[in-house]
Amino acid sequence: MEQLDKLVADGVRRALAETGLDVKDLVRGTSIPPSVLRQQLAAETPFLLSDLVRIAAALGRRTIDLLPDLVRGQ
């Protein structure tokens, strides 16, 4: 699962970079506590599905777009 956590964190970081937002923007847009979000982005703590849904909405993305290809079946 640690590898999956890293891949999901990579996807979220990539989406953040593509949208030009930073962690502070994401905290404001999701209400996820900053310490939790930083741990998730560092793959120290897994993302909850509910967090990914909120992150995707804040980034204007679909939740599945944040997941690695191996999870999406591609």
MDTraj code that builds the backbone (N, CA, C; nanometers):
import mdtraj as md
import numpy as np

residues = "MET GLU GLN LEU ASP LYS LEU VAL ALA ASP GLY VAL ARG ARG ALA LEU ALA GLU THR GLY LEU ASP VAL LYS ASP LEU VAL ARG GLY THR SER ILE PRO PRO SER VAL LEU ARG GLN GLN LEU ALA ALA GLU THR PRO PHE LEU LEU SER ASP LEU VAL ARG ILE ALA ALA ALA LEU GLY ARG ARG THR ILE ASP LEU LEU PRO ASP LEU VAL ARG GLY GLN".split()
xyz = np.array([
    [0.0816, -0.1205, 0.0000],
    [0.0000, 0.0000, 0.0000],
    [0.0853, 0.1259, 0.0000],
    [0.2063, 0.1160, 0.0535],
    [0.2905, 0.2354, 0.0585],
    [0.3194, 0.2884, -0.0813],
    [0.3406, 0.1966, -0.1770],
    [0.3664, 0.2390, -0.3145],
    [0.2428, 0.3077, -0.3714],
    [0.1255, 0.2544, -0.3433],
    [0.0023, 0.3171, -0.3912],
    [-0.0146, 0.4550, -0.3289],
    [0.0140, 0.4681, -0.2001],
    [0.0052, 0.5989, -0.1338],
    [0.0965, 0.6997, -0.2027],
    [0.2167, 0.6563, -0.2395],
    [0.3112, 0.7448, -0.3068],
    [0.2589, 0.7853, -0.4444],
    [0.2032, 0.6897, -0.5178],
    [0.1512, 0.7195, -0.6513],
    [0.0327, 0.8157, -0.6451],
    [-0.0544, 0.7970, -0.5467],
    [-0.1679, 0.8884, -0.5312],
    [-0.1178, 1.0274, -0.4927],
    [-0.0225, 1.0339, -0.4009],
    [0.0348, 1.1633, -0.3619],
    [0.0985, 1.2319, -0.4825],
    [0.1673, 1.1547, -0.5671],
    [0.2262, 1.2110, -0.6890],
    [0.1181, 1.2706, -0.7786],
    [0.0066, 1.2002, -0.7917],
    [-0.1029, 1.2494, -0.8749],
    [-0.1632, 1.3782, -0.8216],
    [-0.1774, 1.3870, -0.6918],
    [-0.2322, 1.5089, -0.6315],
    [-0.1335, 1.6243, -0.6480],
    [-0.0056, 1.5978, -0.6241],
    [0.0955, 1.7034, -0.6418],
    [0.1021, 1.7506, -0.7870],
    [0.0917, 1.6566, -0.8806],
    [0.0925, 1.6921, -1.0226],
    [-0.0278, 1.7805, -1.0566],
    [-0.1449, 1.7437, -1.0070],
    [-0.2650, 1.8234, -1.0326],
    [-0.2527, 1.9621, -0.9700],
    [-0.1939, 1.9693, -0.8520],
    [-0.1695, 2.0995, -0.7884],
    [-0.0811, 2.1865, -0.8775],
    [0.0262, 2.1285, -0.9275],
    [0.1191, 2.2041, -1.0124],
    [0.0511, 2.2495, -1.1413],
    [-0.0292, 2.1624, -1.1996],
    [-0.0969, 2.1958, -1.3250],
    [-0.1983, 2.3080, -1.3078],
    [-0.2589, 2.3161, -1.1909],
    [-0.3588, 2.4207, -1.1675],
    [-0.2975, 2.5481, -1.1125],
    [-0.1703, 2.5407, -1.0715],
    [-0.1034, 2.6588, -1.0175],
    [-0.1419, 2.6911, -0.8744],
    [-0.2068, 2.5962, -0.8078],
    [-0.2443, 2.6167, -0.6679],
    [-0.1343, 2.5626, -0.5775],
    [-0.1364, 2.6061, -0.4521],
    [-0.0414, 2.5529, -0.3552],
    [-0.1178, 2.4861, -0.2414],
    [-0.0440, 2.4357, -0.1453],
    [-0.1053, 2.3620, -0.0343],
    [-0.2020, 2.4505, 0.0436],
    [-0.1666, 2.5771, 0.0641],
    [-0.2569, 2.6676, 0.1372],
    [-0.3895, 2.6826, 0.0641],
    [-0.3843, 2.6944, -0.0688],
    [-0.5076, 2.7037, -0.1473],
    [-0.5907, 2.5769, -0.1306],
    [-0.5228, 2.4633, -0.1316],
    [-0.5926, 2.3362, -0.1191],
    [-0.6550, 2.3204, 0.0192],
    [-0.5858, 2.3647, 0.1220],
    [-0.6417, 2.3608, 0.2578],
    [-0.7694, 2.4441, 0.2634],
    [-0.7644, 2.5640, 0.2062],
    [-0.8836, 2.6505, 0.2056],
    [-0.9980, 2.5883, 0.1259],
    [-0.9649, 2.5228, 0.0152],
    [-1.0681, 2.4667, -0.0711],
    [-1.1259, 2.3353, -0.0244],
    [-1.0581, 2.2693, 0.0698],
    [-1.1028, 2.1366, 0.1120],
    [-1.1365, 2.1253, 0.2597],
    [-1.0876, 2.2166, 0.3408],
    [-1.1012, 2.2100, 0.4871],
    [-1.0269, 2.0909, 0.5480],
    [-0.9348, 2.0317, 0.4727],
    [-0.8487, 1.9271, 0.5290],
    [-0.7425, 1.9984, 0.6123],
    [-0.7207, 1.9555, 0.7356],
    [-0.6191, 2.0217, 0.8186],
    [-0.4826, 2.0220, 0.7488],
    [-0.4099, 2.1327, 0.7580],
    [-0.2804, 2.1428, 0.6899],
    [-0.1834, 2.0306, 0.7259],
    [-0.1794, 1.9922, 0.8522],
    [-0.0858, 1.8866, 0.8926],
    [-0.1216, 1.7536, 0.8269],
    [-0.2498, 1.7251, 0.8165],
    [-0.2946, 1.6007, 0.7523],
    [-0.2611, 1.6042, 0.6039],
    [-0.2909, 1.7153, 0.5384],
    [-0.2648, 1.7270, 0.3955],
    [-0.1153, 1.7140, 0.3654],
    [-0.0325, 1.7750, 0.4464],
    [0.1126, 1.7641, 0.4250],
    [0.1600, 1.6190, 0.4414],
    [0.1055, 1.5488, 0.5401],
    [0.1416, 1.4075, 0.5592],
    [0.0941, 1.3237, 0.4407],
    [-0.0249, 1.3532, 0.3911],
    [-0.0765, 1.2796, 0.2761],
    [0.0093, 1.3056, 0.1522],
    [0.0452, 1.4317, 0.1290],
    [0.1261, 1.4663, 0.0121],
    [0.2667, 1.4073, 0.0204],
    [0.3139, 1.3816, 0.1408],
    [0.4445, 1.3178, 0.1603],
    [0.4327, 1.1651, 0.1622],
    [0.3119, 1.1139, 0.1412],
    [0.2830, 0.9700, 0.1426],
    [0.3151, 0.9067, 0.2771],
    [0.3053, 0.9854, 0.3829],
    [0.3245, 0.9334, 0.5185],
    [0.1931, 0.8821, 0.5757],
    [0.0828, 0.9332, 0.5239],
    [-0.0522, 0.8960, 0.5645],
    [-0.1337, 0.8763, 0.4374],
    [-0.2127, 0.7700, 0.4274],
    [-0.2914, 0.7517, 0.3053],
    [-0.4035, 0.8555, 0.2941],
    [-0.4398, 0.8860, 0.1711],
    [-0.5542, 0.9734, 0.1464],
    [-0.6819, 0.8951, 0.1725],
    [-0.7769, 0.9571, 0.2388],
    [-0.9109, 0.9004, 0.2502],
    [-0.9838, 0.9303, 0.1200],
    [-1.0750, 0.8433, 0.0814],
    [-1.1517, 0.8675, -0.0405],
    [-1.2259, 1.0001, -0.0308],
    [-1.2808, 1.0305, 0.0861],
    [-1.3535, 1.1570, 0.1032],
    [-1.2609, 1.2768, 0.0829],
    [-1.1344, 1.2636, 0.1232],
    [-1.0374, 1.3711, 0.1004],
    [-1.0085, 1.3863, -0.0481],
    [-0.9922, 1.2746, -0.1186],
    [-0.9651, 1.2817, -0.2622],
    [-1.0808, 1.3454, -0.3379],
    [-1.2024, 1.3168, -0.2949],
    [-1.3196, 1.3782, -0.3586],
    [-1.3156, 1.5293, -0.3386],
    [-1.2859, 1.5738, -0.2169],
    [-1.2788, 1.7182, -0.1898],
    [-1.1623, 1.7836, -0.2634],
    [-1.0490, 1.7149, -0.2698],
    [-0.9329, 1.7689, -0.3406],
    [-0.9643, 1.7832, -0.4889],
    [-1.0222, 1.6802, -0.5470],
    [-1.0566, 1.6855, -0.6892],
    [-1.1519, 1.8013, -0.7173],
    [-1.2514, 1.8188, -0.6331],
    [-1.3464, 1.9290, -0.6524],
    [-1.2754, 2.0636, -0.6436],
    [-1.1855, 2.0781, -0.5478],
    [-1.1132, 2.2046, -0.5308],
    [-1.0221, 2.2336, -0.6499],
    [-0.9747, 2.1274, -0.7157],
    [-0.8849, 2.1434, -0.8303],
    [-0.9590, 2.1431, -0.9638],
    [-1.0901, 2.1248, -0.9581],
    [-1.1681, 2.1199, -1.0817],
    [-1.1409, 1.9942, -1.1627],
    [-1.1129, 1.8858, -1.0937],
    [-1.0808, 1.7583, -1.1579],
    [-1.1805, 1.6521, -1.1156],
    [-1.1773, 1.5409, -1.1864],
    [-1.2519, 1.4238, -1.1422],
    [-1.1635, 1.3484, -1.0428],
    [-1.2239, 1.2841, -0.9471],
    [-1.1467, 1.2104, -0.8473],
    [-1.0573, 1.1065, -0.9130],
    [-1.1083, 1.0369, -1.0106],
    [-1.0301, 0.9317, -1.0762],
    [-0.9054, 0.9869, -1.1442],
    [-0.9077, 1.1145, -1.1818],
    [-0.7911, 1.1753, -1.2464],
    [-0.6725, 1.1882, -1.1513],
    [-0.6969, 1.1807, -1.0223],
    [-0.5893, 1.1902, -0.9237],
    [-0.5232, 1.0551, -0.8973],
    [-0.5861, 0.9487, -0.9455],
    [-0.5368, 0.8137, -0.9183],
    [-0.4389, 0.7690, -1.0260],
    [-0.3446, 0.6822, -0.9894],
    [-0.2489, 0.6327, -1.0887],
    [-0.3169, 0.5428, -1.1918],
    [-0.2537, 0.5302, -1.3079],
    [-0.3095, 0.4503, -1.4168],
    [-0.3397, 0.3074, -1.3748],
    [-0.2560, 0.2489, -1.2890],
    [-0.2781, 0.1094, -1.2507],
    [-0.4085, 0.0913, -1.1748],
    [-0.4554, 0.1939, -1.1078],
    [-0.5830, 0.1872, -1.0367],
    [-0.6977, 0.2099, -1.1342],
    [-0.6735, 0.2946, -1.2341],
    [-0.7772, 0.3280, -1.3319],
    [-0.7912, 0.2214, -1.4389],
    [-0.7037, 0.1210, -1.4374],
    [-0.7126, 0.0134, -1.5350],
    [-0.6563, 0.0497, -1.6705],
    [-0.5628, 0.1434, -1.6733],
    [-0.5031, 0.1839, -1.8019],
    [-0.3615, 0.1356, -1.8117],
])
top = md.Topology()
chain = top.add_chain()
for i, resn in enumerate(residues, 1):
    res = top.add_residue(resn, chain, resSeq=i)
    for name in ("N", "CA", "C"):
        top.add_atom(name, md.element.get_by_symbol(name[0]), res)
traj = md.Trajectory(xyz[None], top)
